[in-house]
Amino acid sequence: MIRRTTWILVLVFAGLVSLIWLVPWWQGRNPQVTPTAIATPSAVFEEGTVTWMTLQAPDGKVVVVEKDAEVDQWTVKQPAGLIFDPNQVESAMTALEGSNVQTTLAEQPPQEVMGLDKPAFTITLMLRDGAERVIKVGSATPTGSGYYTQIGSQPAFVIGKSSIDPILDLLTAGQPPSTPTGGTAEPEASGTLGVGGPVQVGSATPTP
């Protein structure tokens, strides 16, 4: 008769063979839900078509940037009364216009997981053909390389931080007009200050 230990070894061997066969079958039927990086990033929108950008922060702060077609230069329209470095503004808008989808999401996580139910920032773009694009910027990804982003009601995707951070930096980039050395700041003239333009001021001394 076959010993009891022999039967046990046969059963263990049969179990291992079954496990080797079942694991690949189970994995094929239950693929892991992970973001799928695309080999060739696709542009978020056609470069050179943006004419207006409005950035809204959760605290209510707003930055509005407009493209002056005559001189082909970006100008900060809001907040008024602040001076912006034209090179910084140009670089920020160039980064945004050249932005690509960094990662597509094979499965769409819940909006609250991506921070898109209450977006951290909202970017509204006006395009040259009159179309409007509302971009919701949610939480940073676990790797910290990008942000969960959604345009309108389209599926969410991940956009690189290098495309968004320069725009967000504009919220704190504006500086008040320079204060004259050794004196009190003179009152600024009425009107909106452009990007890096000269500041005209009135007399600070009342007429006797």
matplotlib code that plots the C-alpha trace (Angstrom):
import matplotlib.pyplot as plt

x = [0.0, 1.0, 2.1, 0.0, 3.0, 3.2, -0.5, 0.1, 3.1, 1.0, -1.8, 0.6, 2.2, -1.2, -2.1, 1.0, 0.4, -3.2, -1.9, 0.6, -2.2, -4.8, -2.7, -2.1, -5.8, -7.0, -4.7, -5.9, -9.5, -8.7, -6.2, -4.7, -6.2, -3.2, -2.7, -1.4, 1.3, 1.1, 4.3, 3.6, 2.0, -0.9, -1.3, -4.0, -5.0, -3.5, -0.5, -0.8, -4.6, -5.1, -6.0, -7.2, -6.5, -8.2, -6.8, -9.1, -7.7, -9.8, -9.3, -11.0, -7.8, -7.9, -5.2, -6.3, -3.8, -4.5, -2.6, -1.9, -2.0, -0.4, 2.8, 2.4, 2.9, 1.0, -0.3, -1.6, -5.0, -5.9, -4.9, -4.6, -1.9, 0.8, 3.9, 4.7, 7.9, 7.1, 9.5, 7.9, 4.4, 5.6, 7.3, 4.2, 1.8, 4.3, 4.4, 0.6, 0.2, 2.7, 1.3, 0.7, -1.3, 1.4, -0.7, -4.1, -6.1, -7.2, -9.8, -11.3, -10.9, -13.7, -13.6, -12.9, -9.9, -8.4, -9.4, -11.6, -14.9, -13.6, -10.7, -7.7, -7.5, -9.6, -8.1, -10.5, -9.1, -10.5, -9.3, -8.8, -12.0, -14.1, -14.3, -13.9, -12.0, -12.4, -9.6, -10.0, -6.7, -7.1, -4.6, -1.0, -0.4, 1.2, 4.5, 4.3, 5.2, 1.8, -1.7, -5.0, -6.7, -10.1, -11.3, -15.1, -16.8, -14.1, -12.3, -9.6, -5.9, -2.6, -0.7, 2.9, 3.7, 6.1, 3.0, 0.9, 3.3, 4.5, 0.8, 0.1, 3.2, 1.6, -0.7, 2.2, 4.3, 2.9, 4.8, 3.7, 5.3, 8.8, 9.0, 11.3, 14.5, 14.3, 10.7, 7.1, 5.6, 3.9, 0.3, 0.0, -1.9, -5.3, -5.7, -4.4, -0.7, 0.6, 3.4, 6.7, 5.6, 6.7, 4.8, 3.5, 2.8, 1.4, 2.8, 2.8, 3.0, -0.3, -0.3, -0.1]
y = [0.0, 3.5, 5.2, 8.1, 10.5, 9.7, 10.6, 13.9, 14.7, 13.9, 16.2, 19.0, 18.6, 18.7, 21.8, 23.6, 22.7, 24.0, 27.2, 27.8, 27.6, 29.6, 32.6, 33.8, 33.0, 35.1, 38.0, 38.0, 38.2, 40.9, 43.4, 45.9, 49.4, 51.7, 54.9, 54.2, 56.5, 57.3, 57.0, 60.2, 63.0, 64.7, 68.5, 69.8, 72.4, 73.8, 76.0, 79.6, 79.7, 81.2, 84.9, 85.2, 83.4, 83.8, 82.0, 81.7, 80.6, 79.1, 82.3, 84.4, 85.9, 86.3, 86.8, 87.8, 87.8, 88.9, 88.5, 91.8, 90.7, 93.8, 93.4, 89.7, 90.1, 89.0, 91.7, 91.2, 93.0, 92.0, 92.6, 96.2, 98.4, 95.8, 95.4, 92.0, 90.8, 90.5, 87.6, 85.7, 86.2, 85.2, 82.0, 81.0, 81.4, 79.6, 76.7, 76.5, 76.8, 74.0, 71.7, 68.0, 65.2, 63.6, 60.5, 59.1, 57.2, 53.7, 54.0, 57.3, 57.6, 59.4, 63.1, 63.7, 61.4, 63.6, 66.8, 67.7, 67.9, 71.1, 72.1, 73.8, 76.2, 76.9, 78.2, 79.6, 80.1, 82.0, 80.7, 82.5, 81.0, 82.3, 78.9, 78.7, 76.0, 75.6, 73.6, 72.3, 71.7, 69.2, 67.5, 66.7, 63.1, 60.6, 60.9, 64.7, 65.1, 66.4, 67.5, 65.7, 67.9, 68.0, 70.1, 70.6, 67.3, 65.3, 62.4, 63.6, 63.2, 64.2, 67.3, 68.0, 70.4, 72.2, 73.3, 74.5, 75.8, 78.8, 79.9, 79.4, 81.5, 84.5, 84.7, 86.0, 87.5, 91.1, 93.8, 97.3, 100.3, 101.1, 103.5, 106.4, 106.2, 108.2, 109.3, 108.3, 106.5, 109.0, 108.3, 106.4, 107.7, 106.3, 103.4, 99.8, 99.3, 97.1, 94.5, 96.2, 99.6, 102.9, 104.2, 107.7, 109.4, 112.7, 115.3, 114.3, 117.9, 119.9, 123.3, 126.2]
z = [0.0, -0.7, 2.5, 3.9, 3.5, -0.2, -0.7, 1.1, -1.1, -4.2, -3.1, -2.3, -5.7, -7.4, -5.4, -6.5, -10.2, -9.9, -8.2, -11.0, -13.6, -11.6, -10.8, -14.4, -15.2, -12.2, -13.1, -16.6, -15.4, -12.8, -14.2, -11.7, -11.9, -12.4, -14.4, -17.9, -19.1, -22.8, -24.9, -26.9, -24.8, -26.5, -26.4, -24.1, -26.7, -29.9, -29.1, -29.9, -29.7, -26.2, -26.0, -22.4, -19.1, -15.8, -12.7, -9.7, -6.3, -3.5, -1.4, -4.1, -5.5, -9.3, -12.0, -15.5, -18.4, -21.9, -25.2, -27.0, -30.6, -31.9, -30.0, -29.4, -25.6, -22.5, -20.2, -16.7, -16.5, -12.9, -10.1, -11.0, -9.4, -9.3, -11.5, -13.0, -14.6, -18.3, -18.7, -15.9, -17.4, -20.8, -19.5, -17.5, -20.5, -22.8, -20.3, -20.1, -23.9, -24.5, -21.8, -22.6, -21.0, -18.8, -17.9, -18.9, -16.2, -17.2, -14.4, -13.2, -9.4, -7.5, -7.9, -4.2, -4.4, -7.1, -5.4, -8.4, -6.5, -4.9, -7.2, -5.7, -8.7, -11.8, -15.0, -17.6, -21.1, -24.0, -27.4, -30.6, -32.2, -29.3, -27.5, -23.7, -21.8, -18.0, -16.5, -13.0, -11.1, -8.3, -5.9, -6.7, -7.7, -5.1, -7.0, -6.8, -10.5, -11.6, -10.8, -11.4, -14.0, -15.8, -18.7, -18.4, -18.0, -19.9, -18.3, -15.8, -16.6, -15.1, -16.3, -15.3, -12.6, -14.9, -16.9, -14.0, -11.3, -13.3, -13.7, -10.0, -9.2, -10.8, -7.7, -5.7, -8.4, -8.5, -6.7, -5.8, -7.5, -6.1, -3.1, -3.7, -1.5, 1.7, 1.3, 1.4, -1.6, -3.9, -4.9, -8.2, -11.1, -11.8, -14.3, -14.6, -14.6, -17.4, -17.2, -16.4, -17.8, -16.4, -13.4, -13.5, -10.2, -9.1, -6.7, -3.1, -1.8, -1.7, -3.4, -0.8]

ax = plt.figure().add_subplot(projection="3d")
ax.plot(x, y, z, "-o")
ax.set_aspect("equal")
plt.show()
